């Protein structure tokens, strides 16, 4: 479990949610990020996730995130990944 993982909500409004993720991304981190998206996303149609604050991404964590975010969003949410780890989290 990555104890140093953190999700910061950076601005946004009712239709947009901006997140910055920091630390090491593993399976537990994936569920924490999904939980924040579910609770804070509300009626947001666009979510931006900035990955520049990550130190590492565990493949198991990215697999968990991608599988669950696809199910959660069902194409109704546009997710924009930014930063050096964007490919690790973006849906394939």
C-alpha positions as CSV (number, residue, x, y, z in Angstrom):
1,X,0.0,0.0,0.0
2,X,1.4,3.4,-1.0
3,X,1.2,5.5,2.1
4,X,2.4,8.5,0.3
5,X,-0.4,8.6,-2.3
6,X,-2.6,11.8,-2.3
7,X,-5.4,13.2,-4.5
8,X,-5.7,17.0,-4.6
9,X,-8.9,18.6,-6.0
10,X,-7.7,21.6,-8.0
11,X,-10.6,24.0,-8.8
12,X,-13.3,22.9,-11.2
13,X,-17.1,23.5,-11.2
14,X,-20.3,21.5,-11.6
15,X,-19.3,20.3,-15.0
16,X,-15.6,19.9,-14.6
17,X,-13.3,18.2,-12.0
18,X,-9.6,18.8,-11.9
19,X,-7.4,16.4,-10.0
20,X,-3.7,16.2,-9.2
21,X,-2.4,12.9,-8.0
22,X,0.9,12.6,-6.1
23,X,3.1,9.8,-4.7
24,X,3.2,6.2,-5.7
25,X,0.3,4.6,-7.5
26,X,-0.6,1.0,-6.6
27,X,-3.9,-1.0,-6.3
28,X,-5.0,0.8,-3.1
29,X,-4.2,4.2,-4.7
30,X,-6.4,3.2,-7.7
31,X,-9.3,2.6,-5.4
32,X,-8.7,5.9,-3.6
33,X,-8.7,7.8,-6.8
34,X,-11.8,6.1,-8.0
35,X,-13.5,6.9,-4.7
36,X,-12.6,10.6,-5.1
37,X,-13.9,10.6,-8.6
38,X,-17.2,9.0,-7.5
39,X,-17.7,11.3,-4.5
40,X,-16.4,14.6,-6.0
41,X,-17.4,14.1,-9.6
42,X,-21.1,14.5,-9.2
43,X,-22.5,15.7,-12.5
44,X,-19.0,16.5,-14.0
45,X,-18.8,15.7,-17.6
46,X,-15.0,16.4,-17.9
47,X,-12.4,15.2,-15.5
48,X,-8.7,16.2,-15.8
49,X,-6.2,14.0,-14.0
50,X,-2.6,15.5,-13.7
51,X,-0.1,12.7,-13.2
52,X,3.1,14.8,-12.9
53,X,3.1,14.4,-9.1
54,X,3.5,10.7,-9.3
55,X,6.8,9.0,-8.4
56,X,5.9,5.6,-9.8
57,X,3.0,3.6,-11.2
58,X,2.5,-0.1,-10.4
59,X,1.1,-2.0,-13.4
60,X,-1.4,-3.7,-11.1
61,X,-2.7,-0.3,-9.9
62,X,-3.1,1.0,-13.4
63,X,-4.9,-2.2,-14.5
64,X,-7.4,-1.8,-11.6
65,X,-7.9,1.8,-12.3
66,X,-8.5,1.3,-16.1
67,X,-10.9,-1.6,-15.5
68,X,-13.0,0.3,-13.0
69,X,-13.0,3.8,-14.6
70,X,-14.3,2.3,-17.8
71,X,-17.2,0.7,-16.0
72,X,-17.8,3.8,-13.9
73,X,-17.9,6.3,-16.7
74,X,-19.5,4.2,-19.4
75,X,-18.5,6.9,-22.0
76,X,-20.5,9.6,-20.2
77,X,-17.5,11.3,-18.7
78,X,-14.6,12.7,-20.8
79,X,-11.4,12.0,-18.9
80,X,-8.2,13.9,-19.9
81,X,-4.9,12.6,-18.6
82,X,-2.0,15.0,-18.4
83,X,1.6,14.6,-17.3
84,X,4.4,12.1,-17.6
85,X,2.4,9.0,-16.5
86,X,-0.7,9.7,-18.5
87,X,-0.2,6.6,-20.7
88,X,-0.1,4.4,-17.6
89,X,-3.6,5.4,-16.6
90,X,-5.4,6.2,-19.8
91,X,-7.8,3.6,-21.1
92,X,-6.5,1.6,-23.9
